[in-house]
């Protein structure tokens, strides 16, 4: 968890992304060693530094999943001009 928290703080603080990306990949490797089969990027900063982690385990970006769900529901519910009025 310390790697994840440090990575989030670094991204929020505007640090170079190489360090946080390495930390997220290391945390992902630790999870894989404990039996994880997938990781969830449940914070908006993590996807910005998750490229290397996605090579360790499959990664679900919850922000992207939320956007997909919202757009799917929006387009299914009504035409855009009606949904936004």
C-alpha positions in Angstrom: 0.0 0.0 0.0 2.9 2.4 0.7 3.9 2.3 -3.0 0.3 3.2 -4.1 -0.1 6.0 -1.6 3.3 7.4 -2.6 2.5 7.2 -6.3 -0.8 9.0 -5.8 0.8 11.8 -3.8 3.6 12.1 -6.4 1.1 12.4 -9.3 -1.0 14.9 -7.4 2.1 16.9 -6.6 3.2 17.1 -10.3 6.3 14.9 -10.0 7.8 13.1 -12.9 5.8 10.0 -13.7 8.6 7.5 -14.0 9.0 6.9 -10.3 5.3 6.5 -9.6 4.9 4.2 -12.6 7.6 2.0 -11.2 6.0 2.0 -7.8 2.6 1.0 -9.1 4.2 -1.8 -11.2 6.0 -3.0 -8.1 2.8 -3.0 -6.0 1.1 -4.9 -8.8 3.9 -7.5 -8.8 3.4 -7.9 -5.0 -0.3 -8.4 -5.5 0.3 -11.0 -8.2 2.7 -12.8 -5.9 -0.2 -13.0 -3.4 -2.5 -14.5 -5.9 -4.2 -11.6 -7.5 -5.4 -12.1 -11.1 -6.4 -8.6 -11.9 -5.9 -5.1 -10.4 -8.3 -2.2 -10.3 -7.2 1.4 -10.7 -9.8 2.8 -8.4 -8.4 6.3 -8.2 -8.0 8.9 -11.0 -4.3 9.3 -10.6 -3.3 5.6 -11.0 -4.3 5.2 -14.7 -1.8 8.0 -15.4 1.0 5.7 -14.2 -0.3 2.2 -14.8 1.3 1.4 -18.1 3.9 -0.9 -16.6 1.5 -2.4 -14.2 -0.8 -3.4 -17.0 2.1 -5.6 -18.2 2.1 -7.4 -14.9 -1.6 -8.1 -14.5 -4.8 -7.1 -16.4 -5.8 -3.7 -15.2 -9.3 -2.3 -14.9 -9.5 1.5 -15.0 -12.6 2.4 -13.0 -12.7 6.0 -14.4 -12.8 4.6 -17.9 -15.4 2.0 -16.9 -17.6 4.7 -15.4 -17.4 6.8 -18.5 -18.3 3.8 -20.7 -21.3 3.0 -18.4 -22.5 6.6 -18.4 -22.2 6.9 -22.2 -23.9 3.6 -22.7 -26.8 4.5 -20.5 -27.0 8.0 -22.0 -27.2 6.7 -25.6 -29.6 3.9 -24.6 -32.0 6.2 -22.6 -32.7 9.0 -25.1 -31.2 11.0 -28.0 -28.6 13.4 -26.8 -30.7 16.5 -27.1 -33.5 15.0 -24.9 -31.1 13.6 -22.3 -29.4 16.9 -21.8 -32.5 19.1 -21.4 
